[in-house]
Amino acid sequence: MGAAADGWERQPVARIMTEDPVTVAPEMLVADAARVLLEGKIGCLPVRDGETICGILTISDALEALLSAMR
């Protein structure tokens, strides 16, 4: 492994996390949130109700909703 990978498992998450991530409100429509995921090329969206994170929407969640709607 290269020097950059040495000790990665001992690094705090704060060093690599995305600061100020894109978030959505619980009232946002699934189709609109899926569009945010796709257009932003991101894998998940924190769901924020005011200042509180109340959940997370993943690509898998959006795909599951789409497949359920197709049944």
Secondary structure, 3 states (H helix, E strand, C coil): CCHHHCCHHHCCHHHCCCCCCCCECCCCCHHHHHHHHHHHCCCEEEEEECCEEEEEEEHHHHHHHHHHHHC
